[in-house]
Amino acid sequence: MIYPAKKQGVLLVNLGTPAAATPAAVKAFLAEFLSDSRVIDLSPWVWRPLLHGVILPIRSPKVARLYQQIWMDGGSPLMVYSMRQRDKLAKLLDMPVEVGMTYGQPSVRDGLQRLMAQQVESVTVLPLYPQYSGTTTAAVYDAVANALKSFPVVPELHIIRDHYHHPLYIRALAEKVRQSWETHGRGDYLLCSYHGIPQRYADNGDVYPQHCIETTRLLAAELGLETHQIGTAYQSRFGKEVWLQPYTDKTLENLPRNGIKNLDIISPAFAVDCLETLEEIAQEGKETFLHAGGEVYNFIGCLNDSDTYVSLFAELVKHSTNKHE
């Protein structure tokens, strides 16, 4: 018997963003984000008083000021570029595509509800994290499962776990690097800066560092770079715990001492530009590198809504749905 094809839809999921560049909005966002045990796995009895009594009151105003420096007309860069990805992918696939955020708005529940309102019967969830981590991708699984608890009708579901080694992803990264070389010239070294996680998480089985290292290896091969021309580092650590190393900020301090004066830097773990790329890497990273004796610092932005990257999304969706038919 031939059954009619189910109406398909896609949910793009990113981490999330404050609703506004204000201390109150940042505090609300950070409170939700940092309360997730996937992100911080300390005992709530220890963590919650520290979070609400110390971290949020101190960090929220500081982070809000940083957001104000990068805020766009349509909102935060993460939100603006995520919506552009949604629109391009919907046009490319000719099917409903929505955006949901693990933390903040629009939520994963919001995105799923909008798809269901369009009579979608089969949903492909695409977490916008190329490299799998329990702190990010697994949190998407949690958010989807929690959202569906209240749905009277649950759609057919496909979740794409990662795409760190997909040829189109590597090609898209290589295109960004080559575009920078054509515009700014080629540096002495290409540093791939990935968001860090506590080393303890990796010791407990998180495969994230292996995925990051493999992405760097594949990018080097695509660009024809030798091992001494490219490297991996990890950014955005906080607290006193040991995180994945080498640390990006320490690497930026050490490179000029080792003769690297002209640097290209890219953040492959981020699907869209956000605070961690536009402020931490593009601004703070540049200051660190130049202060340490570096001379030229070329920040290479994220893939955002590049044609090749959105084409990758389409391929991932088609492959996921076809193999389950």
C-alpha positions as CSV (number, residue, x, y, z in Angstrom):
1,M,0.0,0.0,0.0
2,I,1.3,3.5,-0.9
3,Y,0.7,6.0,1.9
4,P,0.5,9.8,1.2
5,A,3.6,11.7,2.0
6,K,3.6,13.4,5.3
7,K,3.9,17.2,5.3
8,Q,7.5,18.1,6.4
9,G,8.9,21.0,8.3
10,V,12.2,22.0,9.8
11,L,13.1,23.4,13.2
12,L,16.4,25.2,13.4
13,V,17.6,25.4,17.0
14,N,20.3,27.7,18.4
15,L,21.3,28.5,22.0
16,G,19.4,31.7,22.4
17,T,19.8,35.4,23.1
18,P,18.6,38.1,25.4
19,A,15.4,39.8,24.2
20,A,17.1,43.2,24.6
21,A,20.6,44.6,25.4
22,T,19.5,45.6,28.9
23,P,20.7,44.3,32.3
24,A,17.2,43.0,33.1
25,A,16.9,41.1,29.8
26,V,20.4,39.7,30.0
27,K,19.8,38.6,33.6
28,A,16.7,36.7,32.6
29,F,18.5,35.0,29.8
30,L,21.5,34.1,31.8
31,A,19.4,32.8,34.6
32,E,17.6,30.3,32.3
33,F,20.8,29.3,30.5
34,L,23.0,28.8,33.5
35,S,20.3,27.0,35.4
36,D,20.4,24.1,32.9
37,S,22.2,21.1,34.5
38,R,23.4,20.2,31.0
39,V,25.5,23.5,31.1
40,I,26.4,23.6,34.8
41,D,26.2,20.2,36.5
42,L,27.0,21.3,40.0
43,S,24.6,20.6,42.9
44,P,21.7,23.1,42.8
45,W,22.2,23.7,46.5
46,V,25.6,25.0,45.7
47,W,25.1,26.6,42.3
48,R,21.8,28.5,42.7
49,P,22.8,30.7,45.6
50,L,26.1,31.5,43.8
51,L,24.3,32.1,40.5
52,H,21.5,34.4,41.8
53,G,23.5,36.0,44.7
54,V,26.8,36.7,43.0
55,I,27.1,35.9,39.3
56,L,23.9,37.4,37.8
57,P,24.0,40.7,39.8
58,I,27.7,41.2,38.7
59,R,27.7,39.9,35.2
60,S,24.3,41.0,33.8
61,P,25.2,44.8,33.6
62,K,28.6,44.0,32.1
63,V,27.3,41.6,29.5
64,A,24.5,44.0,28.7
65,R,27.1,46.7,27.8
66,L,28.8,44.2,25.5
67,Y,25.6,43.4,23.8
68,Q,24.9,47.1,23.2
69,Q,28.1,47.3,21.2
70,I,27.0,44.6,18.7
71,W,23.2,45.0,18.7
72,M,21.6,45.2,15.2
73,D,18.4,46.9,14.0
74,G,16.6,43.6,14.1
75,G,17.9,42.4,17.4
76,S,21.0,40.5,18.5
77,P,23.2,39.2,15.7
78,L,22.4,35.6,16.7
79,M,18.7,36.3,16.2
80,V,19.1,38.3,13.0
81,Y,21.3,35.7,11.3
82,S,19.2,32.8,12.5
83,M,16.1,34.3,11.0
84,R,18.0,34.8,7.7
85,Q,19.0,31.2,7.7
86,R,15.3,30.2,8.3
87,D,14.1,32.3,5.4
88,K,16.7,31.0,2.9
89,L,16.2,27.4,3.9
90,A,12.5,27.6,3.6
91,K,12.8,29.0,0.1
92,L,15.4,26.4,-0.8
93,L,13.4,23.4,0.5
94,D,9.9,24.9,-0.2
95,M,8.7,23.8,3.2
96,P,7.9,25.4,6.5
97,V,11.0,26.3,8.5
98,E,10.9,27.8,12.0
99,V,13.5,28.9,14.6
100,G,13.5,27.9,18.2
101,M,16.0,28.7,21.0
102,T,17.0,26.4,23.8
103,Y,16.9,29.4,26.1
104,G,14.9,32.6,25.6
105,Q,12.5,33.4,22.9
106,P,11.2,32.1,20.5
107,S,11.5,28.9,22.4
108,V,11.7,25.4,21.0
109,R,8.0,25.0,22.0
110,D,7.1,28.1,20.1
111,G,8.8,26.8,17.0
112,L,7.2,23.4,17.2
113,Q,3.8,25.0,17.7
114,R,4.2,27.2,14.6
115,L,5.1,24.1,12.6
116,M,2.1,22.2,13.9
117,A,-0.2,25.1,13.1
118,Q,0.9,24.7,9.5
119,Q,-0.2,21.0,9.6
120,V,3.3,19.7,9.6
121,E,3.4,16.0,10.4
122,S,7.1,15.3,10.2
123,V,9.7,17.6,11.8
124,T,13.4,17.6,11.3
125,V,15.2,19.3,14.2
126,L,18.6,20.8,13.2
127,P,20.6,21.9,16.2
128,L,23.0,24.7,14.9
129,Y,26.0,23.1,16.6
130,P,28.3,21.4,14.1
131,Q,30.2,19.6,16.8
132,Y,28.2,17.5,19.3
133,S,28.3,18.3,23.0
134,G,26.2,17.4,25.9
135,T,26.2,21.0,26.9
136,T,24.5,22.1,23.6
137,T,23.1,19.4,21.3
138,A,21.9,17.2,24.1
139,A,20.1,20.2,25.6
140,V,18.2,20.5,22.3
141,Y,17.0,16.9,22.7
142,D,15.8,17.8,26.3
143,A,14.0,21.0,25.1
144,V,12.2,19.1,22.3
145,A,11.2,16.3,24.6
146,N,9.9,18.7,27.2
147,A,8.0,20.8,24.7
148,L,6.2,17.7,23.2
149,K,4.9,16.6,26.6
150,S,2.1,19.1,26.2
151,F,1.3,18.3,22.6
152,P,-1.9,16.2,22.1
153,V,-0.4,15.0,18.7
154,V,3.3,14.4,18.5
155,P,4.8,14.7,15.0
156,E,7.2,12.3,13.4
157,L,10.6,13.5,14.6
158,H,14.1,13.4,13.1
159,I,17.0,15.1,15.0
160,I,20.3,15.7,13.3
161,R,23.1,15.1,15.8
162,D,26.1,16.9,14.3
163,H,27.7,17.9,11.0
164,Y,31.3,18.6,12.0
165,H,32.8,16.5,9.2
166,H,30.3,17.1,6.4
167,P,32.0,18.1,3.2
168,L,29.7,21.0,2.6
169,Y,30.4,22.4,6.1
170,I,34.1,22.1,5.6
171,R,33.8,23.7,2.1
172,A,31.7,26.6,3.6
173,L,34.4,27.2,6.2
174,A,37.2,27.1,3.6
175,E,35.2,29.6,1.4
176,K,35.1,32.0,4.3
177,V,38.9,31.7,4.9
178,R,39.7,32.1,1.2
179,Q,37.4,35.2,1.0
180,S,39.4,36.7,3.9
181,W,42.7,35.8,2.2
182,E,41.5,37.5,-1.0
183,T,40.5,40.6,0.8
184,H,43.1,41.0,3.6
185,G,45.9,38.8,2.5
186,R,46.9,35.4,4.0
187,G,48.2,35.3,7.5
188,D,51.1,33.3,8.9
189,Y,48.7,31.0,10.9
190,L,45.0,30.1,11.0
191,L,43.6,29.6,14.5
192,C,40.4,27.8,14.9
193,S,38.8,28.9,18.1
194,Y,36.0,26.7,19.5
195,H,33.7,27.3,22.4
196,G,35.2,25.5,25.4
197,I,33.7,23.1,27.9
198,P,35.0,22.0,31.3
199,Q,37.7,19.3,30.9
200,R,35.8,17.2,33.3
201,Y,32.9,16.9,30.8
202,A,35.3,15.5,28.2
203,D,36.8,13.1,30.7
204,N,33.3,11.8,31.4
205,G,32.8,11.0,27.7
206,D,31.7,14.2,25.9
207,V,33.0,13.7,22.3
208,Y,33.1,17.5,21.6
209,P,36.9,17.9,21.6
210,Q,37.4,15.1,19.2
211,H,34.8,16.7,16.8
212,C,36.6,20.0,17.1
213,I,40.0,18.5,16.3
214,E,38.6,16.6,13.3
215,T,37.0,19.8,11.9
216,T,40.3,21.6,12.1
217,R,42.0,18.6,10.4
218,L,39.5,18.5,7.6
219,L,39.7,22.3,7.1
220,A,43.5,22.1,6.9
221,A,43.2,19.5,4.3
222,E,40.7,21.5,2.3
223,L,42.9,24.6,2.4
224,G,46.2,22.7,1.8
225,L,47.6,23.8,5.2
226,E,50.4,22.0,7.0
227,T,50.0,21.3,10.8
228,H,52.3,24.1,11.7
229,Q,50.1,26.6,9.8
230,I,46.8,25.9,11.6
231,G,45.7,25.1,15.2
232,T,42.9,24.5,17.6
233,A,42.1,26.5,20.8
234,Y,39.1,26.9,23.1
235,Q,37.4,30.1,24.2
236,S,34.8,31.5,26.6
237,R,35.8,29.7,29.8
238,F,34.6,31.0,33.1
239,G,35.1,30.0,36.7
240,K,38.1,28.3,38.3
241,E,37.6,24.9,36.8
242,V,40.0,23.5,34.2
243,W,38.5,23.7,30.7
244,L,39.6,22.3,27.4
245,Q,43.0,23.5,26.4
246,P,44.8,25.3,24.9
247,Y,42.9,28.4,25.8
248,T,42.3,30.9,23.1
249,D,43.4,33.9,25.1
250,K,46.6,32.3,26.2
251,T,47.3,31.1,22.6
252,L,46.8,34.6,21.4
253,E,49.4,35.8,23.9
254,N,51.9,33.1,23.0
255,L,51.7,33.1,19.1
256,P,53.7,36.4,18.7
257,R,56.4,35.1,21.0
258,N,56.7,32.1,18.6
259,G,57.0,34.3,15.5
260,I,53.4,34.5,14.4
261,K,52.8,38.2,13.8
262,N,50.0,37.9,11.1
263,L,47.1,35.9,12.3
264,D,43.8,34.7,10.8
265,I,41.2,33.5,13.3
266,I,37.9,31.8,12.8
267,S,35.3,30.2,15.2
268,P,33.9,27.1,13.5
269,A,31.7,26.0,16.4
270,F,29.4,29.0,16.0
271,A,26.8,28.7,13.2
272,V,26.1,32.5,13.4
273,D,28.0,35.5,14.7
274,C,27.2,36.3,18.3
275,L,28.7,37.9,21.4
276,E,31.3,35.2,21.6
277,T,32.6,35.9,18.1
278,L,31.9,39.6,17.5
279,E,33.1,40.8,21.0
280,E,35.2,38.1,22.5
281,I,37.2,37.1,19.4
282,A,36.9,40.1,17.1
283,Q,37.5,42.7,19.7
284,E,39.1,41.3,22.9
285,G,41.1,38.7,21.0
286,K,42.5,41.4,18.7
287,E,43.6,43.5,21.7
288,T,45.2,40.5,23.4
289,F,47.1,39.5,20.2
290,L,48.3,43.0,19.3
291,H,49.3,43.8,23.0
292,A,51.4,40.6,22.9
293,G,53.4,41.8,19.9
294,G,51.2,40.7,17.0
295,E,50.9,43.0,14.1
296,V,48.0,41.9,11.9
297,Y,44.8,40.2,13.2
298,N,42.2,39.1,10.7
299,F,38.9,38.0,12.3
300,I,36.9,35.7,10.0
301,G,33.2,35.8,10.7
302,C,30.8,32.9,11.0
303,L,29.1,31.1,8.2
304,N,25.8,32.8,9.0
305,D,23.4,32.5,6.0
306,S,26.1,31.8,3.3
307,D,24.7,30.0,0.4
308,T,26.9,27.0,0.9
309,Y,26.0,26.7,4.6
310,V,22.3,26.9,3.9
311,S,22.7,24.3,1.1
312,L,24.3,22.0,3.8
313,F,21.2,22.4,5.9
314,A,19.1,21.4,3.0
315,E,21.2,18.3,2.4
316,L,21.1,17.3,6.0
317,V,17.3,17.6,6.1
318,K,16.9,15.6,2.8
319,H,19.2,12.9,4.0
320,S,17.6,12.6,7.4
321,T,14.1,12.4,6.0
322,N,15.0,10.0,3.1
323,K,16.7,7.5,5.3
324,H,13.6,7.2,7.4
325,E,11.1,6.8,4.6
